[in-house]
Amino acid sequence: TVLERLLENISFEATDRSGSTLVIDADYVDEHLDALVKDEDLSRYIL
């Protein structure tokens, strides 16, 4: 899903970021989902 794609790096690096804060804002979303948004077939990311 879209949310899984957005959070996959965060989940993978979670143990390294223990105690830190991560802000997910529009810039973060644009940076991490840019390729996904350009894909015209978004149906595979929708449950």
mmCIF entry with sequence, helices, sheets and N, C-alpha, C, O atoms, coordinates in Angstrom:
data_MODEL
# 
_entry.id   MODEL 
# 
_entity.id                         1 
_entity.type                       polymer 
_entity.pdbx_number_of_molecules   1 
# 
_entity_poly.entity_id                      1 
_entity_poly.type                           'polypeptide(L)' 
_entity_poly.nstd_linkage                   no 
_entity_poly.nstd_monomer                   no 
_entity_poly.pdbx_seq_one_letter_code       TVLERLLENISFEATDRSGSTLVIDADYVDEHLDALVKDEDLSRYIL 
_entity_poly.pdbx_seq_one_letter_code_can   TVLERLLENISFEATDRSGSTLVIDADYVDEHLDALVKDEDLSRYIL 
_entity_poly.pdbx_strand_id                 A 
# 
loop_
_entity_poly_seq.entity_id 
_entity_poly_seq.num 
_entity_poly_seq.mon_id 
_entity_poly_seq.hetero 
1 1  THR n 
1 2  VAL n 
1 3  LEU n 
1 4  GLU n 
1 5  ARG n 
1 6  LEU n 
1 7  LEU n 
1 8  GLU n 
1 9  ASN n 
1 10 ILE n 
1 11 SER n 
1 12 PHE n 
1 13 GLU n 
1 14 ALA n 
1 15 THR n 
1 16 ASP n 
1 17 ARG n 
1 18 SER n 
1 19 GLY n 
1 20 SER n 
1 21 THR n 
1 22 LEU n 
1 23 VAL n 
1 24 ILE n 
1 25 ASP n 
1 26 ALA n 
1 27 ASP n 
1 28 TYR n 
1 29 VAL n 
1 30 ASP n 
1 31 GLU n 
1 32 HIS n 
1 33 LEU n 
1 34 ASP n 
1 35 ALA n 
1 36 LEU n 
1 37 VAL n 
1 38 LYS n 
1 39 ASP n 
1 40 GLU n 
1 41 ASP n 
1 42 LEU n 
1 43 SER n 
1 44 ARG n 
1 45 TYR n 
1 46 ILE n 
1 47 LEU n 
# 
_struct_asym.id          A 
_struct_asym.entity_id   1 
# 
loop_
_struct_conf.conf_type_id 
_struct_conf.id 
_struct_conf.pdbx_PDB_helix_id 
_struct_conf.beg_label_comp_id 
_struct_conf.beg_label_asym_id 
_struct_conf.beg_label_seq_id 
_struct_conf.pdbx_beg_PDB_ins_code 
_struct_conf.end_label_comp_id 
_struct_conf.end_label_asym_id 
_struct_conf.end_label_seq_id 
_struct_conf.pdbx_end_PDB_ins_code 
_struct_conf.beg_auth_comp_id 
_struct_conf.beg_auth_asym_id 
_struct_conf.beg_auth_seq_id 
_struct_conf.end_auth_comp_id 
_struct_conf.end_auth_asym_id 
_struct_conf.end_auth_seq_id 
_struct_conf.pdbx_PDB_helix_class 
_struct_conf.details 
_struct_conf.pdbx_PDB_helix_length 
HELX_P HELX_P1 AA1 VAL A 2  ? PHE A 12 ? VAL A 2  PHE A 12 1 ? 11 
HELX_P HELX_P2 AA2 ALA A 14 ? ARG A 17 ? ALA A 14 ARG A 17 5 ? 4  
HELX_P HELX_P3 AA3 ALA A 26 ? LYS A 38 ? ALA A 26 LYS A 38 1 ? 13 
HELX_P HELX_P4 AA4 LEU A 42 ? TYR A 45 ? LEU A 42 TYR A 45 5 ? 4  
# 
_struct_conf_type.id          HELX_P 
_struct_conf_type.criteria    ? 
_struct_conf_type.reference   ? 
# 
loop_
_atom_site.group_PDB 
_atom_site.id 
_atom_site.type_symbol 
_atom_site.label_atom_id 
_atom_site.label_alt_id 
_atom_site.label_comp_id 
_atom_site.label_asym_id 
_atom_site.label_entity_id 
_atom_site.label_seq_id 
_atom_site.pdbx_PDB_ins_code 
_atom_site.Cartn_x 
_atom_site.Cartn_y 
_atom_site.Cartn_z 
_atom_site.occupancy 
_atom_site.B_iso_or_equiv 
_atom_site.pdbx_formal_charge 
_atom_site.auth_seq_id 
_atom_site.auth_comp_id 
_atom_site.auth_asym_id 
_atom_site.auth_atom_id 
_atom_site.pdbx_PDB_model_num 
ATOM 1   N N  . THR A 1 1  ? 0.837  -1.183 0.000   1.00 0.00 ? 1  THR A N  1 
ATOM 2   C CA . THR A 1 1  ? 0.000  0.000  0.000   1.00 0.00 ? 1  THR A CA 1 
ATOM 3   C C  . THR A 1 1  ? 0.880  1.245  0.000   1.00 0.00 ? 1  THR A C  1 
ATOM 4   O O  . THR A 1 1  ? 2.095  1.157  0.182   1.00 0.00 ? 1  THR A O  1 
ATOM 5   N N  . VAL A 1 2  ? 0.277  2.368  -0.200  1.00 0.00 ? 2  VAL A N  1 
ATOM 6   C CA . VAL A 1 2  ? 1.017  3.632  -0.228  1.00 0.00 ? 2  VAL A CA 1 
ATOM 7   C C  . VAL A 1 2  ? 1.681  3.888  1.124   1.00 0.00 ? 2  VAL A C  1 
ATOM 8   O O  . VAL A 1 2  ? 2.836  4.311  1.181   1.00 0.00 ? 2  VAL A O  1 
ATOM 9   N N  . LEU A 1 3  ? 0.964  3.637  2.192   1.00 0.00 ? 3  LEU A N  1 
ATOM 10  C CA . LEU A 1 3  ? 1.519  3.870  3.527   1.00 0.00 ? 3  LEU A CA 1 
ATOM 11  C C  . LEU A 1 3  ? 2.715  2.952  3.796   1.00 0.00 ? 3  LEU A C  1 
ATOM 12  O O  . LEU A 1 3  ? 3.699  3.379  4.400   1.00 0.00 ? 3  LEU A O  1 
ATOM 13  N N  . GLU A 1 4  ? 2.634  1.711  3.356   1.00 0.00 ? 4  GLU A N  1 
ATOM 14  C CA . GLU A 1 4  ? 3.766  0.793  3.519   1.00 0.00 ? 4  GLU A CA 1 
ATOM 15  C C  . GLU A 1 4  ? 4.989  1.305  2.772   1.00 0.00 ? 4  GLU A C  1 
ATOM 16  O O  . GLU A 1 4  ? 6.102  1.257  3.296   1.00 0.00 ? 4  GLU A O  1 
ATOM 17  N N  . ARG A 1 5  ? 4.793  1.790  1.562   1.00 0.00 ? 5  ARG A N  1 
ATOM 18  C CA . ARG A 1 5  ? 5.915  2.343  0.791   1.00 0.00 ? 5  ARG A CA 1 
ATOM 19  C C  . ARG A 1 5  ? 6.526  3.537  1.495   1.00 0.00 ? 5  ARG A C  1 
ATOM 20  O O  . ARG A 1 5  ? 7.748  3.689  1.520   1.00 0.00 ? 5  ARG A O  1 
ATOM 21  N N  . LEU A 1 6  ? 5.691  4.380  2.063   1.00 0.00 ? 6  LEU A N  1 
ATOM 22  C CA . LEU A 1 6  ? 6.167  5.578  2.742   1.00 0.00 ? 6  LEU A CA 1 
ATOM 23  C C  . LEU A 1 6  ? 6.979  5.231  3.985   1.00 0.00 ? 6  LEU A C  1 
ATOM 24  O O  . LEU A 1 6  ? 7.966  5.900  4.292   1.00 0.00 ? 6  LEU A O  1 
ATOM 25  N N  . LEU A 1 7  ? 6.569  4.194  4.695   1.00 0.00 ? 7  LEU A N  1 
ATOM 26  C CA . LEU A 1 7  ? 7.196  3.872  5.971   1.00 0.00 ? 7  LEU A CA 1 
ATOM 27  C C  . LEU A 1 7  ? 8.227  2.749  5.911   1.00 0.00 ? 7  LEU A C  1 
ATOM 28  O O  . LEU A 1 7  ? 8.788  2.395  6.948   1.00 0.00 ? 7  LEU A O  1 
ATOM 29  N N  . GLU A 1 8  ? 8.500  2.175  4.738   1.00 0.00 ? 8  GLU A N  1 
ATOM 30  C CA . GLU A 1 8  ? 9.386  1.019  4.692   1.00 0.00 ? 8  GLU A CA 1 
ATOM 31  C C  . GLU A 1 8  ? 10.807 1.344  5.147   1.00 0.00 ? 8  GLU A C  1 
ATOM 32  O O  . GLU A 1 8  ? 11.397 0.540  5.870   1.00 0.00 ? 8  GLU A O  1 
ATOM 33  N N  . ASN A 1 9  ? 11.377 2.468  4.766   1.00 0.00 ? 9  ASN A N  1 
ATOM 34  C CA . ASN A 1 9  ? 12.722 2.829  5.226   1.00 0.00 ? 9  ASN A CA 1 
ATOM 35  C C  . ASN A 1 9  ? 12.729 3.120  6.714   1.00 0.00 ? 9  ASN A C  1 
ATOM 36  O O  . ASN A 1 9  ? 13.675 2.762  7.415   1.00 0.00 ? 9  ASN A O  1 
ATOM 37  N N  . ILE A 1 10 ? 11.693 3.761  7.194   1.00 0.00 ? 10 ILE A N  1 
ATOM 38  C CA . ILE A 1 10 ? 11.596 4.071  8.622   1.00 0.00 ? 10 ILE A CA 1 
ATOM 39  C C  . ILE A 1 10 ? 11.555 2.769  9.422   1.00 0.00 ? 10 ILE A C  1 
ATOM 40  O O  . ILE A 1 10 ? 12.239 2.649  10.438  1.00 0.00 ? 10 ILE A O  1 
ATOM 41  N N  . SER A 1 11 ? 10.777 1.814  8.985   1.00 0.00 ? 11 SER A N  1 
ATOM 42  C CA . SER A 1 11 ? 10.680 0.533  9.683   1.00 0.00 ? 11 SER A CA 1 
ATOM 43  C C  . SER A 1 11 ? 12.007 -0.209 9.667   1.00 0.00 ? 11 SER A C  1 
ATOM 44  O O  . SER A 1 11 ? 12.397 -0.806 10.670  1.00 0.00 ? 11 SER A O  1 
ATOM 45  N N  . PHE A 1 12 ? 12.693 -0.177 8.550   1.00 0.00 ? 12 PHE A N  1 
ATOM 46  C CA . PHE A 1 12 ? 13.966 -0.873 8.406   1.00 0.00 ? 12 PHE A CA 1 
ATOM 47  C C  . PHE A 1 12 ? 15.035 -0.273 9.311   1.00 0.00 ? 12 PHE A C  1 
ATOM 48  O O  . PHE A 1 12 ? 15.851 -1.003 9.875   1.00 0.00 ? 12 PHE A O  1 
ATOM 49  N N  . GLU A 1 13 ? 15.037 1.055  9.453   1.00 0.00 ? 13 GLU A N  1 
ATOM 50  C CA . GLU A 1 13 ? 16.061 1.752  10.230  1.00 0.00 ? 13 GLU A CA 1 
ATOM 51  C C  . GLU A 1 13 ? 15.611 2.083  11.657  1.00 0.00 ? 13 GLU A C  1 
ATOM 52  O O  . GLU A 1 13 ? 16.284 2.855  12.340  1.00 0.00 ? 13 GLU A O  1 
ATOM 53  N N  . ALA A 1 14 ? 14.518 1.533  12.111  1.00 0.00 ? 14 ALA A N  1 
ATOM 54  C CA . ALA A 1 14 ? 13.936 1.905  13.405  1.00 0.00 ? 14 ALA A CA 1 
ATOM 55  C C  . ALA A 1 14 ? 14.891 1.681  14.570  1.00 0.00 ? 14 ALA A C  1 
ATOM 56  O O  . ALA A 1 14 ? 14.970 2.520  15.467  1.00 0.00 ? 14 ALA A O  1 
ATOM 57  N N  . THR A 1 15 ? 15.611 0.577  14.575  1.00 0.00 ? 15 THR A N  1 
ATOM 58  C CA . THR A 1 15 ? 16.514 0.320  15.702  1.00 0.00 ? 15 THR A CA 1 
ATOM 59  C C  . THR A 1 15 ? 17.669 1.311  15.742  1.00 0.00 ? 15 THR A C  1 
ATOM 60  O O  . THR A 1 15 ? 18.175 1.622  16.820  1.00 0.00 ? 15 THR A O  1 
ATOM 61  N N  . ASP A 1 16 ? 18.093 1.811  14.586  1.00 0.00 ? 16 ASP A N  1 
ATOM 62  C CA . ASP A 1 16 ? 19.181 2.794  14.535  1.00 0.00 ? 16 ASP A CA 1 
ATOM 63  C C  . ASP A 1 16 ? 18.713 4.178  14.962  1.00 0.00 ? 16 ASP A C  1 
ATOM 64  O O  . ASP A 1 16 ? 19.536 5.018  15.326  1.00 0.00 ? 16 ASP A O  1 
ATOM 65  N N  . ARG A 1 17 ? 17.422 4.428  14.924  1.00 0.00 ? 17 ARG A N  1 
ATOM 66  C CA . ARG A 1 17 ? 16.880 5.755  15.223  1.00 0.00 ? 17 ARG A CA 1 
ATOM 67  C C  . ARG A 1 17 ? 16.227 5.812  16.603  1.00 0.00 ? 17 ARG A C  1 
ATOM 68  O O  . ARG A 1 17 ? 15.461 6.733  16.886  1.00 0.00 ? 17 ARG A O  1 
ATOM 69  N N  . SER A 1 18 ? 16.516 4.863  17.438  1.00 0.00 ? 18 SER A N  1 
ATOM 70  C CA . SER A 1 18 ? 15.903 4.797  18.763  1.00 0.00 ? 18 SER A CA 1 
ATOM 71  C C  . SER A 1 18 ? 16.099 6.098  19.529  1.00 0.00 ? 18 SER A C  1 
ATOM 72  O O  . SER A 1 18 ? 17.219 6.589  19.666  1.00 0.00 ? 18 SER A O  1 
ATOM 73  N N  . GLY A 1 19 ? 14.999 6.648  20.024  1.00 0.00 ? 19 GLY A N  1 
ATOM 74  C CA . GLY A 1 19 ? 15.045 7.878  20.802  1.00 0.00 ? 19 GLY A CA 1 
ATOM 75  C C  . GLY A 1 19 ? 14.999 9.147  19.984  1.00 0.00 ? 19 GLY A C  1 
ATOM 76  O O  . GLY A 1 19 ? 14.940 10.238 20.550  1.00 0.00 ? 19 GLY A O  1 
ATOM 77  N N  . SER A 1 20 ? 15.025 9.036  18.671  1.00 0.00 ? 20 SER A N  1 
ATOM 78  C CA . SER A 1 20 ? 14.971 10.233 17.830  1.00 0.00 ? 20 SER A CA 1 
ATOM 79  C C  . SER A 1 20 ? 13.551 10.453 17.318  1.00 0.00 ? 20 SER A C  1 
ATOM 80  O O  . SER A 1 20 ? 12.706 9.560  17.372  1.00 0.00 ? 20 SER A O  1 
ATOM 81  N N  . THR A 1 21 ? 13.314 11.646 16.828  1.00 0.00 ? 21 THR A N  1 
ATOM 82  C CA . THR A 1 21 ? 12.005 12.012 16.309  1.00 0.00 ? 21 THR A CA 1 
ATOM 83  C C  . THR A 1 21 ? 12.099 12.196 14.803  1.00 0.00 ? 21 THR A C  1 
ATOM 84  O O  . THR A 1 21 ? 13.063 12.775 14.302  1.00 0.00 ? 21 THR A O  1 
ATOM 85  N N  . LEU A 1 22 ? 11.119 11.714 14.097  1.00 0.00 ? 22 LEU A N  1 
ATOM 86  C CA . LEU A 1 22 ? 11.063 11.872 12.650  1.00 0.00 ? 22 LEU A CA 1 
ATOM 87  C C  . LEU A 1 22 ? 9.771  12.584 12.295  1.00 0.00 ? 22 LEU A C  1 
ATOM 88  O O  . LEU A 1 22 ? 8.687  12.161 12.695  1.00 0.00 ? 22 LEU A O  1 
ATOM 89  N N  . VAL A 1 23 ? 9.894  13.658 11.548  1.00 0.00 ? 23 VAL A N  1 
ATOM 90  C CA . VAL A 1 23 ? 8.725  14.414 11.113  1.00 0.00 ? 23 VAL A CA 1 
ATOM 91  C C  . VAL A 1 23 ? 8.424  14.022 9.673   1.00 0.00 ? 23 VAL A C  1 
ATOM 92  O O  . VAL A 1 23 ? 9.280  14.129 8.795   1.00 0.00 ? 23 VAL A O  1 
ATOM 93  N N  . ILE A 1 24 ? 7.198  13.568 9.445   1.00 0.00 ? 24 ILE A N  1 
ATOM 94  C CA . ILE A 1 24 ? 6.770  13.230 8.091   1.00 0.00 ? 24 ILE A CA 1 
ATOM 95  C C  . ILE A 1 24 ? 5.887  14.365 7.612   1.00 0.00 ? 24 ILE A C  1 
ATOM 96  O O  . ILE A 1 24 ? 4.733  14.495 8.020   1.00 0.00 ? 24 ILE A O  1 
ATOM 97  N N  . ASP A 1 25 ? 6.453  15.185 6.737   1.00 0.00 ? 25 ASP A N  1 
ATOM 98  C CA . ASP A 1 25 ? 5.728  16.327 6.201   1.00 0.00 ? 25 ASP A CA 1 
ATOM 99  C C  . ASP A 1 25 ? 5.592  16.168 4.689   1.00 0.00 ? 25 ASP A C  1 
ATOM 100 O O  . ASP A 1 25 ? 5.977  15.142 4.129   1.00 0.00 ? 25 ASP A O  1 
ATOM 101 N N  . ALA A 1 26 ? 5.055  17.164 4.049   1.00 0.00 ? 26 ALA A N  1 
ATOM 102 C CA . ALA A 1 26 ? 4.817  17.098 2.603   1.00 0.00 ? 26 ALA A CA 1 
ATOM 103 C C  . ALA A 1 26 ? 6.111  16.874 1.829   1.00 0.00 ? 26 ALA A C  1 
ATOM 104 O O  . ALA A 1 26 ? 6.124  16.131 0.847   1.00 0.00 ? 26 ALA A O  1 
ATOM 105 N N  . ASP A 1 27 ? 7.196  17.506 2.260   1.00 0.00 ? 27 ASP A N  1 
ATOM 106 C CA . ASP A 1 27 ? 8.480  17.325 1.575   1.00 0.00 ? 27 ASP A CA 1 
ATOM 107 C C  . ASP A 1 27 ? 8.972  15.883 1.684   1.00 0.00 ? 27 ASP A C  1 
ATOM 108 O O  . ASP A 1 27 ? 9.477  15.323 0.711   1.00 0.00 ? 27 ASP A O  1 
ATOM 109 N N  . TYR A 1 28 ? 8.826  15.285 2.859   1.00 0.00 ? 28 TYR A N  1 
ATOM 110 C CA . TYR A 1 28 ? 9.227  13.891 3.068   1.00 0.00 ? 28 TYR A CA 1 
ATOM 111 C C  . TYR A 1 28 ? 8.410  12.970 2.154   1.00 0.00 ? 28 TYR A C  1 
ATOM 112 O O  . TYR A 1 28 ? 8.960  12.079 1.506   1.00 0.00 ? 28 TYR A O  1 
ATOM 113 N N  . VAL A 1 29 ? 7.119  13.192 2.112   1.00 0.00 ? 29 VAL A N  1 
ATOM 114 C CA . VAL A 1 29 ? 6.243  12.368 1.275   1.00 0.00 ? 29 VAL A CA 1 
ATOM 115 C C  . VAL A 1 29 ? 6.608  12.537 -0.195  1.00 0.00 ? 29 VAL A C  1 
ATOM 116 O O  . VAL A 1 29 ? 6.709  11.548 -0.922  1.00 0.00 ? 29 VAL A O  1 
ATOM 117 N N  . ASP A 1 30 ? 6.805  13.764 -0.638  1.00 0.00 ? 30 ASP A N  1 
ATOM 118 C CA . ASP A 1 30 ? 7.191  14.003 -2.029  1.00 0.00 ? 30 ASP A CA 1 
ATOM 119 C C  . ASP A 1 30 ? 8.497  13.297 -2.372  1.00 0.00 ? 30 ASP A C  1 
ATOM 120 O O  . ASP A 1 30 ? 8.621  12.690 -3.435  1.00 0.00 ? 30 ASP A O  1 
ATOM 121 N N  . GLU A 1 31 ? 9.459  13.378 -1.476  1.00 0.00 ? 31 GLU A N  1 
ATOM 122 C CA . GLU A 1 31 ? 10.771 12.777 -1.714  1.00 0.00 ? 31 GLU A CA 1 
ATOM 123 C C  . GLU A 1 31 ? 10.696 11.255 -1.805  1.00 0.00 ? 31 GLU A C  1 
ATOM 124 O O  . GLU A 1 31 ? 11.358 10.655 -2.652  1.00 0.00 ? 31 GLU A O  1 
ATOM 125 N N  . HIS A 1 32 ? 9.902  10.627 -0.950  1.00 0.00 ? 32 HIS A N  1 
ATOM 126 C CA . HIS A 1 32 ? 9.868  9.172  -0.886  1.00 0.00 ? 32 HIS A CA 1 
ATOM 127 C C  . HIS A 1 32 ? 8.827  8.522  -1.794  1.00 0.00 ? 32 HIS A C  1 
ATOM 128 O O  . HIS A 1 32 ? 8.922  7.328  -2.077  1.00 0.00 ? 32 HIS A O  1 
ATOM 129 N N  . LEU A 1 33 ? 7.843  9.279  -2.250  1.00 0.00 ? 33 LEU A N  1 
ATOM 130 C CA . LEU A 1 33 ? 6.806  8.688  -3.101  1.00 0.00 ? 33 LEU A CA 1 
ATOM 131 C C  . LEU A 1 33 ? 6.776  9.276  -4.508  1.00 0.00 ? 33 LEU A C  1 
ATOM 132 O O  . LEU A 1 33 ? 5.830  9.043  -5.259  1.00 0.00 ? 33 LEU A O  1 
ATOM 133 N N  . ASP A 1 34 ? 7.794  10.027 -4.860  1.00 0.00 ? 34 ASP A N  1 
ATOM 134 C CA . ASP A 1 34 ? 7.819  10.684 -6.162  1.00 0.00 ? 34 ASP A CA 1 
ATOM 135 C C  . ASP A 1 34 ? 7.673  9.686  -7.313  1.00 0.00 ? 34 ASP A C  1 
ATOM 136 O O  . ASP A 1 34 ? 6.868  9.899  -8.219  1.00 0.00 ? 34 ASP A O  1 
ATOM 137 N N  . ALA A 1 35 ? 8.441  8.608  -7.280  1.00 0.00 ? 35 ALA A N  1 
ATOM 138 C CA . ALA A 1 35 ? 8.369  7.611  -8.352  1.00 0.00 ? 35 ALA A CA 1 
ATOM 139 C C  . ALA A 1 35 ? 7.009  6.923  -8.375  1.00 0.00 ? 35 ALA A C  1 
ATOM 140 O O  . ALA A 1 35 ? 6.479  6.627  -9.446  1.00 0.00 ? 35 ALA A O  1 
ATOM 141 N N  . LEU A 1 36 ? 6.452  6.672  -7.211  1.00 0.00 ? 36 LEU A N  1 
ATOM 142 C CA . LEU A 1 36 ? 5.143  6.024  -7.118  1.00 0.00 ? 36 LEU A CA 1 
ATOM 143 C C  . LEU A 1 36 ? 4.052  6.895  -7.717  1.00 0.00 ? 36 LEU A C  1 
ATOM 144 O O  . LEU A 1 36 ? 3.176  6.400  -8.426  1.00 0.00 ? 36 LEU A O  1 
ATOM 145 N N  . VAL A 1 37 ? 4.103  8.172  -7.437  1.00 0.00 ? 37 VAL A N  1 
ATOM 146 C CA . VAL A 1 37 ? 3.080  9.094  -7.923  1.00 0.00 ? 37 VAL A CA 1 
ATOM 147 C C  . VAL A 1 37 ? 3.129  9.209  -9.445  1.00 0.00 ? 37 VAL A C  1 
ATOM 148 O O  . VAL A 1 37 ? 2.098  9.408  -10.087 1.00 0.00 ? 37 VAL A O  1 
ATOM 149 N N  . LYS A 1 38 ? 4.312  9.087  -10.016 1.00 0.00 ? 38 LYS A N  1 
ATOM 150 C CA . LYS A 1 38 ? 4.460  9.181  -11.469 1.00 0.00 ? 38 LYS A CA 1 
ATOM 151 C C  . LYS A 1 38 ? 3.954  7.933  -12.185 1.00 0.00 ? 38 LYS A C  1 
ATOM 152 O O  . LYS A 1 38 ? 3.686  7.972  -13.386 1.00 0.00 ? 38 LYS A O  1 
ATOM 153 N N  . ASP A 1 39 ? 3.821  6.818  -11.449 1.00 0.00 ? 39 ASP A N  1 
ATOM 154 C CA . ASP A 1 39 ? 3.320  5.570  -12.016 1.00 0.00 ? 39 ASP A CA 1 
ATOM 155 C C  . ASP A 1 39 ? 1.813  5.699  -12.233 1.00 0.00 ? 39 ASP A C  1 
ATOM 156 O O  . ASP A 1 39 ? 1.068  5.978  -11.294 1.00 0.00 ? 39 ASP A O  1 
ATOM 157 N N  . GLU A 1 40 ? 1.377  5.500  -13.451 1.00 0.00 ? 40 GLU A N  1 
ATOM 158 C CA . GLU A 1 40 ? -0.039 5.681  -13.765 1.00 0.00 ? 40 GLU A CA 1 
ATOM 159 C C  . GLU A 1 40 ? -0.911 4.548  -13.244 1.00 0.00 ? 40 GLU A C  1 
ATOM 160 O O  . GLU A 1 40 ? -2.111 4.742  -13.047 1.00 0.00 ? 40 GLU A O  1 
ATOM 161 N N  . ASP A 1 41 ? -0.334 3.361  -13.014 1.00 0.00 ? 41 ASP A N  1 
ATOM 162 C CA . ASP A 1 41 ? -1.114 2.227  -12.515 1.00 0.00 ? 41 ASP A CA 1 
ATOM 163 C C  . ASP A 1 41 ? -0.960 2.129  -11.002 1.00 0.00 ? 41 ASP A C  1 
ATOM 164 O O  . ASP A 1 41 ? -0.152 1.343  -10.505 1.00 0.00 ? 41 ASP A O  1 
ATOM 165 N N  . LEU A 1 42 ? -1.729 2.922  -10.276 1.00 0.00 ? 42 LEU A N  1 
ATOM 166 C CA . LEU A 1 42 ? -1.659 2.938  -8.820  1.00 0.00 ? 42 LEU A CA 1 
ATOM 167 C C  . LEU A 1 42 ? -2.517 1.845  -8.187  1.00 0.00 ? 42 LEU A C  1 
ATOM 168 O O  . LEU A 1 42 ? -2.533 1.716  -6.963  1.00 0.00 ? 42 LEU A O  1 
ATOM 169 N N  . SER A 1 43 ? -3.222 1.067  -8.983  1.00 0.00 ? 43 SER A N  1 
ATOM 170 C CA . SER A 1 43 ? -4.142 0.064  -8.446  1.00 0.00 ? 43 SER A CA 1 
ATOM 171 C C  . SER A 1 43 ? -3.436 -0.977 -7.588  1.00 0.00 ? 43 SER A C  1 
ATOM 172 O O  . SER A 1 43 ? -4.049 -1.528 -6.674  1.00 0.00 ? 43 SER A O  1 
ATOM 173 N N  . ARG A 1 44 ? -2.181 -1.259 -7.852  1.00 0.00 ? 44 ARG A N  1 
ATOM 174 C CA . ARG A 1 44 ? -1.474 -2.269 -7.057  1.00 0.00 ? 44 ARG A CA 1 
ATOM 175 C C  . ARG A 1 44 ? -1.138 -1.780 -5.650  1.00 0.00 ? 44 ARG A C  1 
ATOM 176 O O  . ARG A 1 44 ? -0.745 -2.579 -4.799  1.00 0.00 ? 44 ARG A O  1 
ATOM 177 N N  . TYR A 1 45 ? -1.286 -0.493 -5.396  1.00 0.00 ? 45 TYR A N  1 
ATOM 178 C CA . TYR A 1 45 ? -1.003 0.062  -4.077  1.00 0.00 ? 45 TYR A CA 1 
ATOM 179 C C  . TYR A 1 45 ? -2.268 0.324  -3.262  1.00 0.00 ? 45 TYR A C  1 
ATOM 180 O O  . TYR A 1 45 ? -2.189 0.804  -2.131  1.00 0.00 ? 45 TYR A O  1 
ATOM 181 N N  . ILE A 1 46 ? -3.405 0.019  -3.818  1.00 0.00 ? 46 ILE A N  1 
ATOM 182 C CA . ILE A 1 46 ? -4.680 0.275  -3.148  1.00 0.00 ? 46 ILE A CA 1 
ATOM 183 C C  . ILE A 1 46 ? -5.274 -1.055 -2.708  1.00 0.00 ? 46 ILE A C  1 
ATOM 184 O O  . ILE A 1 46 ? -5.379 -1.989 -3.503  1.00 0.00 ? 46 ILE A O  1 
ATOM 185 N N  . LEU A 1 47 ? -5.659 -1.136 -1.449  1.00 0.00 ? 47 LEU A N  1 
ATOM 186 C CA . LEU A 1 47 ? -6.268 -2.379 -0.943  1.00 0.00 ? 47 LEU A CA 1 
ATOM 187 C C  . LEU A 1 47 ? -7.694 -2.504 -1.396  1.00 0.00 ? 47 LEU A C  1 
ATOM 188 O O  . LEU A 1 47 ? -8.363 -3.484 -1.066  1.00 0.00 ? 47 LEU A O  1 
# 
